[in-house]
Amino acid sequence: MAVTDPTPIRGLLAAATATLLGQASAEDYANDWTVNLAFLNYYEPERVNVRSTQVNTSGQISDDARIRAGLVLDSMTGATPSGAVEGANVVSNSGTSGGGFDVDGGSSSTSEFDDTRLAVDLGWEQSYGRMVRINYGAYASVEHDFVALGSSVQGDLDLNNRNTTLTLGLGVETDEAGQRDGSTPEPLSNVDDQSFYGQGERNTYDALVGITQVIDRRTIAQIDYSYSLSLGYHNDPYKVFSRADSDDVEAERYYEARPDSRQRHSLFGSMRRQRDNGDIVGSSLSFYGDDWGVFGATIDSSYRQHLESGRGHFVEPYGRLHYQTAADFYLRSLGMDDDLPEFASADSRLSEMLALTLGLKYSQPLRDWGVLQVRSSYYYQYLIDAVQDGNQAVTFQLGFEFGERYR
Amino acid sequence: MRRVLWMSALLMLLSGCTAVQPWERGTLAEPGMELGGDPVDGYVDNHIYFSREAAVGSGGVGGGGCGCN
């Protein structure tokens, strides 16, 4: 395919001919590469601000192999809830998840933090014959107080004249977590005691089986079941909970304690249909359950309205509704006469909650160059029996994708 | 035996609901019809929900973990 060919139809015909004749050249593969740049601002008023820059690229390197690579750089600042009540007696103040340590930060129930995350993701998709594809993946994510290394392999088998695809995936991840100095507090210890251990380690094993089915010429659907087992350190080393009276006056403050294993199950169904006018309706429904007693249900939907046919000019409103129950060991605070339980966490992410997302995406093709996409959303969490009643966030995302295929 | 019957019934159901030939897949192959949606959007959203909720849905293996949960 001529790189500088100004007539798209000639390029498409040449590519189609080359594919039919099985004569794709190295130049064709080079033309297949795309690069995607994205900038994200995630903002929780008076709490967290995350600025993220992402670069992703992918392309065909041979008749039967495709590779991809991604890089993410996150810059995180702000304050998040520590788990302590809003009472006036500040015993001490820890840092927060994913961040540094600042005893002067925030109110009694929040902690300031400041951290950077660098993540790298590599993938290789290899076809074996016409019906089997295997995706090999590896990733690493590094923060000041957290390191994750993982790999995955996922196989797809096409059946039924390629109308049905069976998927089997396996993944493993190993994490190291601690406070900024690499230490982890003794679970259930009084914060005043300052009793610490070394870094916490955790291994996670994932498995997934799925089926994707072409329903008709305009509709495709998918159902996945996934299972995850994680073993090791599950605490958030910055999270605490309070012993407090009925007026929320804090008497003591303890570091949280979670079980050292977690089994998660989730069932995920998704469908996409193109209407007669070309608009695309997408929806998904998922159910989640784990042995910490958390049950969740999530519904997600989007509607892509094309502003002109083809070429990626569209607006797409989308929404999501999520509900989850609280973990068995979740507590808002401990009563003055209560014994310390075996496990306890006041992390609001483990509380019962209802969360709503409303968003809009706009995609504008850039002539002979690529596509520009703008995406913004509002997220609200209604937290039940938590120190803070709710949490809200606004996201703004700007993305560019370019490559020879847009020429 | 029951398992074989179930599998046979499932395959019959799947082959019965589709008569879409390779040359009829133009619509299904269009951008926007990928079931996972835009990969960058999916990555961003999953990361946000993973860091703010405990019951995270599925759709793949391997997390790209962070210390945010």
Interface residues (C-beta under 8 A of the other chain):
Chain A: N36 A38 L40 Y42 S52 Q54 N56 G70 S97 G98 R117 A119 D121 G137 Y139 S141 E143 D145 F146 A148 G150 S151 S152 Q154 N160 N161 R162 N163 T164 G169 L170 G171 E173 D175 A177 T204 D206 A207 L208 T212 Q213 V214 I215 D216 R217 R218 I220 A221 Q222 D224 Y225 S226 D236 S266 L267 F268 S270 M271 R272 Q274 I280 G282 S284 S286 Y288 G289 D290 W292 V294 F295 G296 T298 S302 R304 G312 F314 H322 Q324 A327 R349 L350 M353 A355 K361 Q373 R375 Y379 Q381 N391 A393 T395 Q397 G399
Chain B: L11 L14 S15 C17 T18 V20 Q21 P22 E24 R25 T27 L28 E30 P31 G32 M33 E34 L35 G36 G37 D38 P39 V40 D41 Y43 V44 I48 Y49 S51 R52 E53 A54 A55 V56 G57 S58 G59 G60 V61 G62 G63 G64 G65 C66 G67 C68 N69
